[in-house]
Amino acid sequence: MPSPLFSAEESRLAPLVILDERSYTAFRLRHMPQRPGLVLALVGTDDDTVYPRAAAIGAEAVVRTGRDLSWLHLRLHEATGCRHANWDDLLTGPPPPPGT
């Protein structure tokens, strides 16, 4: 998302937009429109400003790397139309093995 070549229209049409810290700043500076499917992904876990910042851009979720990866994995599959996953098993059963 930080690329100046990524247009507001491309942002609107993408099934999912994941912003890291740098992308978040670029998103705000470019006044990109709010949209569903916007996720803020952070490496640090002690930033108290993350939720107000996520709310300011209309993010549907805040994902902290290393903690919320199973949720992000499911959301990526959903956004890309993956038809090879049994969602009920993934949501209630043990995590899938790596690489599936």
matplotlib code that plots the C-alpha trace (Angstrom):
import matplotlib.pyplot as plt

x = [0.0, 2.8, 3.4, 2.1, 1.0, -1.6, -4.7, -7.8, -9.8, -7.4, -7.7, -11.5, -11.5, -9.0, -10.7, -8.5, -6.0, -3.4, -1.5, 1.7, 3.1, 4.6, 1.6, -0.7, 1.1, 1.0, -2.7, -3.5, -1.3, -2.9, -6.4, -7.4, -11.2, -12.4, -13.5, -14.5, -11.7, -9.0, -6.7, -3.9, -0.9, 1.6, 4.8, 4.9, 2.5, 2.7, 1.4, -1.6, -2.4, -3.1, -6.8, -7.6, -5.5, -7.3, -10.7, -9.6, -9.1, -12.1, -10.0, -12.1, -9.3, -5.9, -3.6, -0.5, 2.1, 2.9, -0.5, -3.3, -1.9, -4.6, -7.3, -5.3, -4.8, -8.5, -9.2, -6.7, -8.3, -11.7, -10.6, -9.0, -11.9, -10.0, -12.4, -10.1, -10.6, -13.3, -14.0, -15.9, -12.9, -10.5, -12.4, -13.2, -10.5, -6.8, -4.7, -3.8, -0.3, 2.1, 1.9, -1.8]
y = [0.0, 2.5, 2.7, 5.9, 3.7, 2.0, 4.0, 4.6, 2.5, -0.5, -0.2, -0.2, -3.3, -5.4, -8.2, -7.4, -4.7, -5.3, -2.4, -2.5, 0.6, 2.3, 1.5, 2.9, 6.2, 6.3, 5.4, 8.3, 10.8, 9.9, 10.2, 6.8, 6.0, 3.7, 0.3, -3.1, -5.7, -3.3, -4.9, -3.2, -5.6, -4.7, -6.3, -4.6, -5.6, -2.7, 0.2, 1.7, 4.0, 1.1, 0.8, 4.5, 4.6, 1.5, 3.1, 6.3, 4.5, 2.1, -1.0, -4.2, -5.7, -5.3, -8.3, -8.6, -10.8, -13.9, -13.9, -13.6, -15.5, -18.2, -15.5, -13.8, -17.1, -17.7, -14.1, -14.4, -17.6, -16.1, -12.9, -14.9, -17.3, -20.4, -23.3, -26.0, -25.4, -26.8, -23.6, -25.4, -27.7, -24.8, -22.7, -25.4, -28.1, -28.1, -25.7, -27.1, -28.3, -25.8, -25.6, -26.6]
z = [0.0, 0.5, -3.3, -4.9, -7.8, -5.6, -6.4, -4.3, -6.9, -6.5, -2.7, -3.0, -5.3, -3.4, -1.4, 1.6, 2.5, 5.2, 6.4, 8.4, 10.3, 7.2, 5.0, 7.7, 7.6, 3.8, 3.9, 6.2, 4.3, 1.0, 2.5, 1.2, 1.6, 4.3, 3.2, 4.5, 4.7, 6.1, 8.6, 10.6, 11.3, 13.9, 15.1, 18.6, 21.2, 23.6, 21.5, 23.3, 20.3, 17.9, 18.5, 18.1, 15.0, 13.6, 14.4, 12.6, 9.3, 9.8, 10.1, 10.8, 12.9, 14.4, 14.0, 16.1, 14.4, 16.3, 18.1, 15.6, 12.7, 12.6, 12.3, 9.6, 7.7, 7.7, 6.6, 3.7, 2.5, 2.7, 0.8, -2.0, -2.4, -1.2, -1.7, -0.3, 3.4, 5.6, 7.6, 10.4, 11.1, 10.9, 13.3, 15.9, 15.4, 15.9, 13.7, 10.2, 9.7, 8.1, 4.3, 4.0]

ax = plt.figure().add_subplot(projection="3d")
ax.plot(x, y, z, "-o")
ax.set_aspect("equal")
plt.show()
